[in-house]
């Protein structure tokens, strides 16, 4: 129940409402429950050695950009991960929006929170199994100057279409849409979070905290 309440609060925050009234909380709760019923959450991850030369590379794929290079500085390996709420969640969101646009927006925010929680859960499983003293925060294609066109390469390395039904369009849009791909660096020492964009699991540790418009007012996260 505590996690559900935290999700309702986070969905309200995403909707720009820091103090939702009882009626809005009820709509958010309904949307959250319906998205949970529709979703079939799936995730996959794999460990790869990291080559550090002019640009970091994984299995022959160059990770282009100064931001990812800083993020993985000192790392000897990476974990690639992908997570999705499934095509059934996308179908539900389309139907919800067609029947009631305002409720559809709430449901879309709920799905965003759920896929983020799925990423947190997947990351927790990774941290429990990877014997590396330190893992970086997740860094996804499209963050900073890491090209979003890397989506297809990451999905191929993860065999994501076969394992979790996740693909990318020629424009590098993930399908199903409520999905995430990410890179986590493995290091023997703490590594500086070099993301310029995107939201991590903790406002307290975020380098963008002083000027972030999406900062959680209670400094809490969805993690236990």
C-alpha positions as CSV (number, residue, x, y, z in Angstrom):
1,X,0.0,0.0,0.0
2,X,2.9,2.4,0.8
3,X,4.3,1.9,-2.7
4,X,0.9,2.5,-4.3
5,X,0.5,5.7,-2.3
6,X,4.0,6.8,-3.4
7,X,3.0,6.1,-7.0
8,X,-0.2,8.2,-6.7
9,X,1.9,11.1,-5.4
10,X,4.4,10.7,-8.2
11,X,1.7,10.6,-10.9
12,X,0.2,13.7,-9.4
13,X,3.6,15.4,-9.6
14,X,4.0,14.4,-13.2
15,X,0.6,16.0,-13.9
16,X,1.9,19.2,-12.3
17,X,-0.4,18.9,-9.2
18,X,1.6,18.8,-6.0
19,X,-1.6,18.7,-3.8
20,X,-4.3,16.7,-5.6
21,X,-7.8,16.8,-4.1
22,X,-9.6,13.6,-3.2
23,X,-11.4,13.4,-6.6
24,X,-8.1,13.6,-8.5
25,X,-6.5,11.1,-6.2
26,X,-9.4,8.7,-6.9
27,X,-9.0,9.1,-10.7
28,X,-5.2,8.6,-10.4
29,X,-5.7,5.4,-8.3
30,X,-8.2,4.1,-10.9
31,X,-5.9,4.8,-13.8
32,X,-2.9,3.2,-11.9
33,X,-4.9,0.1,-11.2
34,X,-6.2,-0.2,-14.8
35,X,-2.7,0.3,-16.3
36,X,-1.3,-2.4,-13.9
37,X,-4.0,-4.8,-15.0
38,X,-3.3,-4.1,-18.7
39,X,0.5,-4.2,-18.5
40,X,2.7,-7.3,-18.9
41,X,6.0,-6.0,-17.5
42,X,9.1,-7.5,-19.0
43,X,12.8,-6.7,-18.7
44,X,16.1,-8.1,-20.0
45,X,19.7,-7.3,-19.2
46,X,23.2,-8.4,-20.2
47,X,26.8,-7.8,-18.9
48,X,29.4,-6.8,-21.5
49,X,33.1,-5.8,-21.2
50,X,33.7,-2.2,-22.0
51,X,36.5,-1.1,-24.3
52,X,37.9,2.3,-23.4
53,X,39.9,3.7,-26.4
54,X,39.1,7.0,-28.2
55,X,35.4,6.3,-27.5
56,X,33.9,3.7,-25.2
57,X,32.5,0.7,-27.1
58,X,30.5,-2.4,-26.3
59,X,30.6,-5.5,-28.6
60,X,31.9,-3.3,-31.4
61,X,29.2,-0.6,-30.9
62,X,30.8,2.8,-30.3
63,X,29.0,4.9,-27.6
64,X,29.3,8.3,-29.2
65,X,29.3,11.5,-27.2
66,X,31.2,13.3,-24.5
67,X,28.5,12.8,-21.9
68,X,28.5,9.0,-22.0
69,X,32.3,9.1,-22.1
70,X,32.4,11.0,-18.8
71,X,29.6,8.9,-17.4
72,X,31.7,5.7,-18.0
73,X,35.1,7.1,-17.2
74,X,36.9,4.5,-15.1
75,X,34.4,1.7,-15.9
76,X,35.6,-1.7,-17.0
77,X,32.2,-3.1,-18.1
78,X,28.6,-2.2,-18.7
79,X,25.2,-3.7,-18.2
80,X,22.7,-3.1,-20.9
81,X,19.1,-3.3,-19.9
82,X,15.7,-2.9,-21.5
83,X,12.3,-2.8,-19.9
84,X,8.7,-2.6,-21.3
85,X,5.1,-2.5,-20.0
86,X,4.2,-4.4,-23.2
87,X,2.0,-3.8,-26.2
88,X,-1.1,-4.5,-24.1
89,X,-0.3,-1.4,-22.0
90,X,0.0,0.7,-25.2
91,X,-3.4,-0.6,-26.4
92,X,-5.0,0.3,-23.1
93,X,-3.6,3.8,-23.2
94,X,-4.9,4.4,-26.7
95,X,-8.4,3.3,-25.7
96,X,-8.4,5.3,-22.5
97,X,-7.4,8.5,-24.4
98,X,-10.0,7.9,-27.1
99,X,-12.8,7.6,-24.5
100,X,-11.7,10.4,-22.1
101,X,-8.8,12.6,-23.0
102,X,-8.2,13.9,-19.5
103,X,-8.3,10.4,-18.0
104,X,-6.0,9.3,-20.8
105,X,-3.4,11.8,-19.7
106,X,-3.6,10.5,-16.2
107,X,-3.3,6.9,-17.4
108,X,-0.3,7.9,-19.5
109,X,1.4,9.5,-16.5
110,X,0.6,6.3,-14.5
111,X,2.3,4.2,-17.2
112,X,5.3,6.4,-17.1
113,X,5.6,5.9,-13.3
114,X,5.1,2.1,-13.7
115,X,7.8,1.7,-16.3
116,X,10.2,3.8,-14.1
117,X,9.4,1.4,-11.2
118,X,10.1,-1.5,-13.5
119,X,13.5,0.0,-14.3
120,X,14.2,0.4,-10.5
121,X,13.2,-3.2,-9.9
122,X,15.4,-4.4,-12.8
123,X,18.3,-2.3,-11.6
124,X,17.9,-3.8,-8.1
125,X,18.1,-7.3,-9.6
126,X,21.2,-6.3,-11.5
127,X,22.9,-4.8,-8.5
128,X,22.2,-8.0,-6.5
129,X,23.8,-10.2,-9.1
130,X,26.7,-8.1,-10.6
131,X,29.8,-8.4,-8.5
132,X,31.0,-4.9,-9.1
133,X,31.7,-2.5,-6.2
134,X,29.9,0.4,-8.0
135,X,27.3,0.8,-10.7
136,X,26.5,4.1,-12.3
137,X,23.1,5.5,-12.7
138,X,21.2,4.5,-15.8
139,X,22.1,6.4,-19.0
140,X,19.8,6.1,-22.0
141,X,20.1,6.9,-25.7
142,X,18.9,10.4,-26.1
143,X,20.4,11.6,-22.8
144,X,22.9,14.5,-23.4
145,X,24.7,13.9,-26.7
146,X,24.4,10.1,-26.7
147,X,22.5,9.5,-30.0
148,X,19.0,8.1,-29.8
149,X,19.9,6.1,-32.9
150,X,21.8,3.7,-30.7
151,X,18.4,2.2,-29.7
152,X,18.5,-0.5,-32.4
153,X,22.0,-1.6,-31.6
154,X,21.2,-1.9,-27.9
155,X,18.1,-3.9,-28.6
156,X,20.1,-6.2,-31.0
157,X,22.7,-6.9,-28.3
158,X,19.9,-7.7,-25.8
159,X,18.0,-9.8,-28.3
160,X,15.1,-7.7,-27.0
161,X,12.6,-8.4,-29.8
162,X,12.7,-12.1,-29.1
163,X,13.0,-11.9,-25.3
164,X,10.6,-9.1,-24.4
165,X,8.9,-8.1,-27.6
166,X,10.7,-4.7,-27.8
167,X,11.7,-3.1,-31.1
168,X,12.7,0.3,-32.5
169,X,11.2,2.1,-35.5
170,X,13.5,3.6,-38.2
171,X,13.1,6.9,-36.3
172,X,14.5,5.1,-33.2
173,X,11.1,5.2,-31.3
174,X,10.7,2.3,-29.0
175,X,7.7,0.0,-29.6
176,X,5.9,-0.7,-27.3
177,X,6.2,3.0,-26.4
178,X,6.2,2.6,-22.6
179,X,9.7,1.1,-22.7
180,X,13.2,2.1,-21.7
181,X,16.7,1.1,-22.7
182,X,19.7,2.0,-20.6
183,X,23.4,1.6,-20.0
184,X,24.9,1.1,-16.5
185,X,28.7,1.3,-16.0
186,X,30.6,-1.1,-13.7
187,X,33.5,0.3,-11.8
188,X,35.8,-0.4,-8.9
189,X,35.4,3.2,-7.7
190,X,32.5,5.7,-7.5
191,X,31.8,7.4,-10.9
192,X,30.4,10.9,-11.4
193,X,26.9,11.0,-12.8
194,X,27.4,12.9,-16.1
195,X,23.8,13.0,-17.3
196,X,22.6,16.4,-18.4
197,X,19.1,15.3,-18.9
198,X,16.8,12.6,-17.5
199,X,15.6,11.8,-14.0
200,X,17.3,9.3,-11.7
201,X,16.2,7.6,-8.5
202,X,17.2,10.2,-6.0
203,X,16.9,14.0,-5.9
204,X,19.5,14.1,-3.1
205,X,22.2,12.6,-5.4
206,X,21.2,14.4,-8.6
207,X,23.6,17.0,-10.1
208,X,20.6,19.0,-11.4
209,X,18.9,19.3,-8.1
210,X,19.5,23.1,-7.6
211,X,17.6,24.1,-10.8
212,X,15.4,21.2,-11.7
213,X,11.7,22.1,-12.3
214,X,10.7,18.5,-11.7
215,X,12.3,18.2,-8.3
216,X,10.2,16.2,-5.8
217,X,9.2,18.5,-3.0
218,X,9.4,15.8,-0.3
219,X,12.9,14.6,-1.5
220,X,11.4,11.0,-1.7
221,X,11.7,8.5,-4.5
222,X,9.8,5.5,-5.6
223,X,12.4,3.2,-4.2
224,X,11.8,1.6,-0.8
